[in-house]
Each structure stands twice: as C-alpha cells, then as structure tokens.
Amino acid sequence: MTTNDERRIAITGMGIVSPIGENLADYLAALRQGCSGITRWKQIDERCYSRIGGDLSDFDLTAHLGRVGVHYPEALVQMARKLLRATPLSGRLTTAAALQAFVHAGLHETPLAPARIGHILAGHNLNGPYIHDNAMTYREEPEFIDPLYGVMYLDTDVLAVIA
C-alpha cells in the first residue's frame, strides 16, 4: 500500500496557446466573454474538405516570445529560439505553452531534479496538417518524404522538445 505522499500530484504551472488567447489570462478573459476561436481556415489546402476550425497556422514563435516571453529569463528565450528553428508548427505551439507552464511553476527560479518533473500534454492533434501534407506529397511524388516524418508522425518530437 502506498502513502498519500507517494500518490500526490501537484499541478504547479500551466500554459496555453489558442486562437482566443496566447496566455492564461487572455484565454480566460476570452472564455468569460464568450469568444470562439472557430473561424474559416486562413490557409486552405484545396485537397482538404475542412474549411473551418481553430486555426493557428499563422502562429509566429518570434512574435509570441516578443509579447509573452518578456516575462521569461533571456537565456530561456534564446534556448527556445535555437532549439525550435527547425521544429514544425506543432512543436513551436506546444513549446510556447510549455514555456509558460515552466515559468508559471517557477521552475526557472528553482533547480529541481529532472526526475521530479513531469509534464502532461493535452488536446494535441497539431500534426494533422503536417501528416496530411506529407501524404499528399507522397501521392504526387512517391520518391519524396520528409526525412523527419517518422519522428513527427506520432507527435513524439513534440514531447521530446518540451521535455
């Protein structure tokens, strides 16, 4: 039998990037105002039947870090920029939310053993467009497939980047 201390979980930090807010305060305010992030897609691929959704295709990590990252340590922002240069949209969005959670939890101020930190990734289906684009490219050019496709197909790259 385990004690309560062994079963205890604490949520110490949260972060979000969504069409209605790119930080917790803005997101909560938009929800309270009844805002919806569902719109027509900004970049429509004619091969796709969907035309509406929560579109974040124009997310710009550099601009986001300029707005939200002003509260982060400069070394953390520089590390994120370097790490995420070749990361697809899904990784950049997820990392932006993870950085918020990391700072919100105060982990940038308190050294903690990596084995004592965990993260939960929720609501993530961001690689869908990437998978679709690769499938369509493969249909048109069977000799070509993105070299990172095997890693990104299962979203494992996103978990690795934020870890």
C-alpha positions in Angstrom: 0.0 0.0 0.0 1.2 3.5 -0.8 1.1 6.5 1.4 -0.6 9.7 0.3 2.8 11.4 -0.2 3.7 8.7 -2.8 0.4 9.3 -4.7 0.3 13.1 -4.5 0.4 15.1 -7.8 0.7 18.8 -7.9 -0.1 21.0 -10.9 2.3 23.9 -10.4 2.3 25.6 -13.8 0.0 25.9 -16.8 0.3 27.4 -20.3 -1.8 27.8 -23.4 -1.7 29.0 -26.9 -5.0 29.1 -28.7 -6.9 31.2 -31.2 -8.5 33.1 -28.4 -5.5 33.7 -26.2 -1.8 33.0 -26.1 -1.5 33.1 -22.3 -3.7 32.0 -19.4 -5.1 35.5 -18.6 -6.1 36.4 -22.1 -7.6 32.9 -22.7 -9.6 33.0 -19.5 -10.9 36.6 -20.3 -11.9 35.5 -23.8 -13.8 32.4 -22.4 -15.6 34.6 -20.0 -16.6 37.0 -22.8 -18.0 34.0 -24.8 -15.4 34.3 -27.6 -14.9 31.5 -30.0 -11.7 30.7 -31.9 -13.5 28.8 -34.7 -13.1 30.6 -38.0 -12.5 29.9 -41.6 -9.1 28.5 -42.3 -6.6 31.2 -43.2 -4.6 28.8 -45.4 -6.9 26.5 -47.3 -5.5 23.4 -49.0 -7.9 22.6 -51.7 -7.2 18.9 -51.1 -8.8 19.1 -47.7 -12.6 19.2 -47.2 -12.5 21.1 -43.9 -12.8 24.9 -44.2 -13.4 25.9 -40.5 -11.7 25.3 -37.2 -9.4 26.8 -34.6 -6.7 28.0 -37.0 -3.3 28.7 -35.6 -1.5 28.3 -39.0 -0.1 31.8 -38.8 1.5 31.4 -35.4 4.8 33.2 -35.2 7.0 32.0 -32.3 9.4 35.0 -32.5 6.4 37.4 -32.2 4.9 35.3 -29.4 8.2 35.4 -27.5 8.3 39.1 -28.0 4.9 39.5 -26.4 4.7 36.7 -23.8 8.4 36.0 -23.4 9.2 39.3 -21.9 8.4 37.7 -18.6 10.9 34.8 -19.2 14.6 34.7 -18.5 16.5 35.8 -21.6 18.6 32.6 -21.6 15.4 30.5 -21.7 14.1 32.5 -24.6 17.4 32.2 -26.5 17.5 28.4 -25.9 13.9 28.1 -27.2 14.7 30.1 -30.3 17.7 28.0 -31.1 16.0 24.6 -30.3 12.9 25.4 -32.3 14.4 26.7 -35.6 13.7 23.5 -37.5 10.7 22.4 -35.4 7.3 22.3 -37.2 4.3 24.4 -36.1 3.1 21.7 -33.7 6.4 21.8 -31.7 6.5 25.6 -31.7 2.9 25.9 -30.4 3.4 23.2 -27.8 6.7 24.6 -26.6 5.2 28.1 -26.3 2.6 26.7 -23.9 5.2 24.6 -22.1 7.5 27.6 -21.6 4.5 29.4 -20.0 3.9 26.4 -17.7 7.6 26.2 -16.8 7.7 29.9 -15.8 4.3 29.8 -14.2 5.5 27.0 -12.0 8.6 28.9 -11.1 10.9 26.1 -12.3 13.2 28.7 -13.9 14.0 30.0 -10.4 14.3 26.7 -8.5 16.6 24.0 -9.6 14.8 20.7 -9.4 16.0 17.2 -10.2 14.7 16.3 -13.7 13.2 13.0 -12.3 10.9 15.1 -10.1 9.4 16.9 -13.0 6.7 15.6 -15.3 4.5 17.1 -18.0 1.1 16.3 -19.4 0.3 17.2 -22.9 -3.4 17.6 -23.6 -5.6 18.4 -26.5 -2.8 17.8 -29.1 -3.6 16.9 -32.6 -1.5 19.6 -34.2 0.5 17.3 -36.5 -2.6 16.6 -38.6 -1.8 19.2 -41.3 1.8 18.0 -41.4 0.8 14.4 -41.8 -1.8 15.4 -44.5 0.7 17.5 -46.4 3.3 14.6 -46.4 0.6 12.1 -47.5 -0.4 14.3 -50.4 3.2 15.0 -51.4 3.9 11.3 -51.3 0.9 10.6 -53.6 2.2 13.1 -56.1 5.9 12.3 -55.7 6.4 8.8 -54.3 10.2 9.2 -54.2 9.9 12.0 -51.7 9.0 12.0 -48.0 10.2 14.4 -45.3 13.2 12.9 -43.5 11.6 13.8 -40.1 8.3 12.2 -41.0 8.9 9.0 -39.0 9.6 11.0 -35.8 6.8 13.6 -36.2 4.1 11.2 -37.3 3.4 10.1 -33.7 3.9 13.5 -32.1 6.9 12.1 -30.2 9.0 15.1 -31.4 6.7 17.4 -29.5 7.1 15.5 -26.2 10.9 15.4 -26.7 11.2 19.1 -27.4 9.2 20.2 -24.4 11.0 17.6 -22.1 
